[in-house]
Amino acid sequence: MPIFLALVGIILIVAGVRGKETELLTQFADDGKHFVAWALLIVVVGAMGFSQRLRPISTSFLVLIVIAFFIASYRQGNSIINGFNQLIQASKT
């Protein structure tokens, strides 16, 4: 969790320094509903992993979530690879 919070902090600082905080908030508002649903799902399944008895089930569900994420992304036409390429192109400007 501390790594996640540090990553969010770094993203916010970089966006602020570049003057792109409004674009970041606009993008988050557009994708916010889907992001919150996926994040909540991953947190709940990950929390199940704290129990020794539920750890194998939690791991299986996390793998299933990752596979579903990639399949949903591919079916919508905006694959993960294209997203990373766009991110790299945007960071060069």
Secondary structure, 3 states (H helix, E strand, C coil): CHHHHHHHHHHHHHHHHHCCHHHHHHHHHHHHHHHHHHHHHHHHHHHHCCCCCCHHHHHHHHHHHHHHHHHHHHHCCCCHHHHHHHHHHHHHC
